[in-house]
């Protein structure tokens, strides 16, 4: 039984793309987890210090940011799982196609492509949540800066 080199090249292509996207997703998980931890630290600081300007608004903002980061992390985890399943499906479909000429291999390959598509949508969704969180953090920084710059000096 000879291995079809064209099919082997296609198999490598189908496996490489989800594998690279899995790596990208894990990098996004690491950076988003760090941002999430910082948001939690900020929330704890606000809760512990009564002198934080506009404390209630700041706590609402940091909670909203943490929720966006949580949703981004969820999307990235879905992406990782999807790409892992997609990579395995493509490997399985390519292996079956190389061994047995049947109708099942294209179906498995199609499943792999569909799952990888879900992963791609999940990365885009997670990135959207990160953009929203970044803008929210920037808005909070602007408000805090304005408060500090326009603070009335205390009388001595």
Buried (B, 14 or more C-beta within 10 A) or exposed (E): EEEBEEEEEBBEEBBEBBBEBBEBBBEBBEEBBEBBEBBBEBBEEBEEEEEBEBEEEBBEBBBBBBBBBBBBBBBBBBBBBBBBBBBBBBBBBBEBBBEEEEEEBEEBBEBBBBBBEBBBBBBEBBBBBBEBBEEBBEEBEEBBEEEEEEEEEEEE
